[in-house]
Amino acid sequence: MELKRIDCKLTVCKVTEVSSINLESDLYFIGKTDEEVSLVCKTEDTPINTVERDDGWRGFRIQGVLDFSLIGILSKLSGILAEHKIGIFAVSTYNTDYILVKEENFERALNVLDAEGYTVV
């Protein structure tokens, strides 16, 4: 399985509303529930109206489109990283899964996954 690194710094935050989110950016995830509006975005695109924010994330995605019948892909990746004491923040889209790790663990996470047989590009 091929993993593609995302070559930018990311921020995970909560915002008061969505109007200040840069929807022109090529990378962002918005999650809205009855309790919050969460955003993952490039650090330089973080809106001013954040309620809370956590900078210093890096990420990679599973390359290709994952069929919904595939089971355990995210679980296996997160399990490998957990065994090496690397915490994650996962985001799923219709096509695939994205895994974020803190910047200080990024290269180590990719090296661990490479050693487990994943191809990192």
PAZAPA-4460 file (N, C-alpha, C; in steps of 0.05 Angstrom, whole numbers, plus 32768, in hexadecimal, padded with zeros to 4 digits):
% residues 121
    n_x    n_y    n_z   ca_x   ca_y   ca_z    c_x    c_y    c_z   seq   type   mol
   8011   7FE9   8000   8000   8000   8000   8012   8019   8000     1      M     A
   8009   802D   7FF1   801A   8045   7FEE   800E   805C   7FFF     2      E     A
   8020   806A   800D   8019   8081   801E   8026   8099   8012     3      L     A
   8017   80AF   8010   8022   80C8   8004   8023   80DD   801A     4      K     A
   803C   80E7   801E   803F   80FC   8032   8032   8116   8028     5      R     A
   8028   8125   803B   801D   8140   8036   8033   8153   803E     6      I     A
   803C   8164   802B   8053   8175   8030   804C   8191   803A     7      D     A
   803D   8191   8050   8037   81AB   805C   8031   81A6   807A     8      C     A
   8034   81BC   8089   802D   81BA   80A6   800F   81BE   80A9     9      K     A
   8003   81B0   80BC   7FE6   81B0   80BF   7FDF   81B9   80DB    10      L     A
   7FC7   81C4   80DD   7FBC   81CC   80F7   7FA1   81BE   80FA    11      T     A
   7F9B   81B5   8112   7F81   81AA   811A   7F74   81BE   812D    12      V     A
   7F5C   81C7   8126   7F50   81DC   8137   7F32   81DA   8138    13      C     A
   7F26   81EA   814A   7F0A   81EE   814B   7F05   820B   8144    14      K     A
   7EF0   8210   8135   7EE9   822C   812D   7ECC   8232   8135    15      V     A
   7EC6   824C   8137   7EAB   8253   813F   7E97   8251   8128    16      T     A
   7EA0   8254   8110   7E8F   8251   80F8   7EA1   824E   80DF    17      E     A
   7E95   8247   80C9   7EA4   823F   80B2   7EAB   8255   809E    18      V     A
   7E9F   826D   80A1   7EA3   8282   808D   7EBF   828C   808A    19      S     A
   7ED0   8288   809F   7EEC   8292   809C   7EFF   827C   8093    20      S     A
   7EF5   8264   808D   7F06   824E   8084   7F0C   8254   8066    21      I     A
   7F25   8251   805F   7F2F   8255   8044   7F26   823D   8033    22      N     A
   7F0F   823F   8026   7F05   8229   8016   7F13   8227   7FFB    23      L     A
   7F25   823A   7FF5   7F34   8239   7FDC   7F4E   8229   7FE0    24      E     A
   7F55   8222   7FF9   7F6D   8212   7FFE   7F6A   81F7   7FF1    25      S     A
   7F81   81EB   7FEA   7F80   81D0   7FDE   7F7F   81BA   7FF3    26      D     A
   7F7F   81C1   800D   7F7E   81AC   8021   7F70   81B7   803A    27      L     A
   7F59   81AB   8041   7F4C   81B0   805B   7F37   819B   805F    28      Y     A
   7F31   8196   8078   7F1B   8184   8080   7F0A   8193   8095    29      F     A
   7EF0   8193   8091   7EDE   819F   80A3   7ECC   8189   80AE    30      I     A
   7EC9   8189   80C8   7EB6   8177   80D5   7EA3   8187   80E7    31      G     A
   7E89   8184   80E4   7E76   8193   80F4   7E63   8180   8101    32      K     A
   7E60   8184   811B   7E4C   8175   812B   7E3B   8188   813A    33      T     A
   7E29   817E   814B   7E19   8190   815B   7E2A   819D   8171    34      D     A
   7E43   8194   8175   7E54   819F   818A   7E6A   81B1   8181    35      E     A
   7E73   81AE   8167   7E8A   81BD   815F   7E8D   81BD   8140    36      E     A
   7E9E   81CF   8138   7EA8   81D0   811C   7EC6   81CC   811E    37      V     A
   7ED0   81B5   8113   7EEC   81AF   8114   7EF8   81B3   80F8    38      S     A
   7F11   81BB   80F7   7F1E   81C0   80DE   7F3B   81B6   80DF    39      L     A
   7F43   81A8   80CA   7F5F   81A2   80C5   7F67   81B1   80AC    40      V     A
   7F7C   81C1   80AE   7F84   81D2   8097   7FA2   81D6   8098    41      C     A
   7FAD   81E1   8082   7FC8   81EA   8082   7FCB   81FF   8097    42      K     A
   7FE1   81FE   80A6   7FE5   8210   80BC   7FE2   822D   80B3    43      T     A
   7FED   8234   809B   7FEB   8250   8092   7FCE   8258   808B    44      E     A
   7FBC   8244   8088   7FA0   824B   8082   7F8E   824A   809A    45      D     A
   7F99   8247   80B2   7F89   8246   80CA   7F7A   8260   80CE    46      T     A
   7F5F   825F   80D1   7F4F   8277   80D5   7F55   8285   80EF    47      P     A
   7F4F   829E   80F0   7F53   82AE   8109   7F3F   82A6   811E    48      I     A
   7F27   829D   8117   7F12   8298   812A   7F14   827C   8137    49      N     A
   7F2C   8272   813B   7F2E   8258   8148   7F28   825A   8166    50      T     A
   7F1A   8246   8170   7F14   8244   818C   7F2B   8236   819A    51      V     A
   7F34   8221   818E   7F4C   8212   8197   7F5B   8209   817E    52      E     A
   7F76   8206   8181   7F85   81FD   816A   7F9E   81EE   8174    53      R     A
   7FA6   81DB   8163   7FBD   81CB   8169   7FCE   81CA   8150    54      D     A
   7FE4   81D8   8150   7FF6   81D9   8139   800A   81C2   813A    55      D     A
   801A   81C0   8125   8030   81AD   8125   8029   8191   811C    56      G     A
   8016   818E   810A   800E   8174   80FF   8019   8171   80E3    57      W     A
   8020   8159   80DB   8027   8152   80C0   8016   8139   80B9    58      R     A
   8014   8133   809F   8002   811D   8098   800B   810E   807F    59      G     A
   7FFD   80F8   807B   7FFF   80E8   8062   7FE4   80DC   805D    60      F     A
   7FE1   80D3   8044   7FC8   80C6   803C   7FCE   80AB   8030    61      R     A
   7FBA   809A   8031   7FBB   8081   8023   7FB5   8087   8006    62      I     A
   7FC7   8080   7FF4   7FC4   8086   7FD7   7FAE   8075   7FCB    63      Q     A
   7F9F   8081   7FB8   7F8B   8073   7FAA   7F70   8076   7FB7    64      G     A
   7F5C   806A   7FAA   7F41   806A   7FB5   7F3C   8050   7FC3    65      V     A
   7F34   8052   7FDC   7F2F   803A   7FEC   7F12   8032   7FE9    66      L     A
   7F0D   8019   7FE3   7EF2   800E   7FE1   7EE7   800B   7FFD    67      D     A
   7ECD   8011   8001   7EC1   800F   801B   7EC1   7FF3   8026    68      F     A
   7EC5   7FDF   8016   7EC5   7FC4   801F   7EE0   7FBC   802C    69      S     A
   7EF4   7FCD   8028   7F0E   7FC7   8035   7F0C   7FCC   8053    70      L     A
   7F16   7FBA   8062   7F13   7FBC   807F   7F2F   7FBC   808C    71      I     A
   7F32   7FCE   80A0   7F49   7FCD   80B1   7F62   7FDC   80A8    72      G     A
   7F60   7FEB   8092   7F78   7FF9   8089   7F81   800F   809D    73      I     A
   7F6F   8020   80A5   7F75   8034   80B8   7F7D   8028   80D3    74      L     A
   7F6F   8013   80DA   7F75   8005   80F3   7F91   7FFA   80F4    75      S     A
   7F9A   7FEE   80DE   7FB4   7FE3   80DC   7FCA   7FF9   80DE    76      K     A
   7FC6   800E   80CE   7FD9   8024   80CF   7FDB   8031   80EB    77      L     A
   7FC4   8036   80F7   7FC4   8043   8111   7FCF   8030   8126    78      S     A
   7FCB   8016   8123   7FD6   8002   8136   7FF5   8001   8134    79      G     A
   8000   8002   811C   801D   8002   8119   8028   801B   8127    80      I     A
   801C   8032   8122   8026   804B   812E   8023   804B   814C    81      L     A
   800D   8040   8156   8008   803E   8173   801E   802C   8180    82      A     A
   8025   8017   8173   803A   8006   817D   8055   8015   8181    83      E     A
   8058   802A   8171   8071   803A   8173   806C   8054   8182    84      H     A
   8056   8055   8191   804F   806C   81A1   804C   8086   8191    85      K     A
   8040   8084   8179   803B   809B   8168   801D   809F   8167    86      I     A
   8013   80B5   8172   7FF7   80BB   8172   7FEE   80C6   8156    87      G     A
   7FD5   80C3   8150   7FCB   80CC   8136   7FB2   80DC   8139    88      I     A
   7FAC   80EB   8124   7F92   80F8   811F   7F8A   80EF   8103    89      F     A
   7F74   80E0   8101   7F6C   80D5   80E7   7F55   80E4   80DC    90      A     A
   7F55   80E7   80C2   7F3F   80F4   80B3   7F39   80E2   809B    91      V     A
   7F20   80DC   8097   7F18   80CC   8080   7F08   80DC   806D    92      S     A
   7F0C   80D7   8053   7EFC   80E4   803E   7EEE   80CD   802F    93      T     A
   7EDE   80D4   801C   7ED1   80C0   800C   7EE5   80AD   7FFF    94      Y     A
   7EFB   80B8   7FF5   7F0F   80A8   7FE6   7F23   8099   7FF8    95      N     A
   7F2C   80A5   800D   7F43   8099   801C   7F45   80A4   8038    96      T     A
   7F5A   809C   8046   7F5F   80A4   8061   7F78   80B4   8063    97      D     A
   7F78   80C8   8075   7F90   80D9   807A   7F97   80D4   8097    98      Y     A
   7FB1   80D3   809C   7FBB   80CF   80B7   7FCE   80E7   80BD    99      I     A
   7FC8   80F4   80D3   7FD9   810A   80DC   7FE7   8102   80F5   100      L     A
   8001   810A   80F7   8011   8105   810F   801E   811F   8116   101      V     A
   8026   8122   812F   8034   813A   8136   804F   813C   8127   102      K     A
   8057   8154   8121   806E   8159   8110   8087   814A   8119   103      E     A
   808B   8149   8134   80A4   813D   813E   80A3   811E   813A   104      E     A
   808C   8113   8134   808A   80F6   812F   8087   80EE   8112   105      N     A
   8086   8103   8100   807F   80FE   80E4   8093   80EB   80D6   106      F     A
   80AC   80F2   80D6   80C0   80E1   80C7   80C2   80C6   80D4   107      E     A
   80C0   80C4   80EE   80C1   80AA   80FC   80A9   8099   80F4   108      R     A
   8092   80A6   80F2   807A   8097   80EA   807D   808C   80CE   109      A     A
   8087   809C   80BC   808A   8092   80A0   809F   807C   809F   110      L     A
   80B5   807F   80AF   80C9   806A   80AF   80BF   8050   80BA   111      N     A
   80AF   8052   80CF   80A3   803A   80DB   8090   802C   80C7   112      V     A
   8080   803B   80B9   806E   802F   80A6   807D   8024   808E   113      L     A
   8092   8032   8086   80A3   8027   8070   80AF   800C   8079   114      D     A
   80B8   800A   8091   80C3   7FF1   809B   80AF   7FDB   809D   115      A     A
   8095   7FE2   809F   807F   7FCF   809F   8075   7FC8   8084   116      E     A
   8082   7FD2   806F   807B   7FCA   8053   806B   7FDE   8044   117      G     A
   8065   7FF5   804F   8056   800A   8041   8069   801A   8030   118      Y     A
   8061   8023   8019   8071   8033   8008   806A   8050   800D   119      T     A
   807D   8060   8013   8079   807D   801A   8083   808E   8003   120      V     A
   8072   809E   7FF7   807A   80AF   7FE0   8075   80CC   7FE8   121      V     A
***
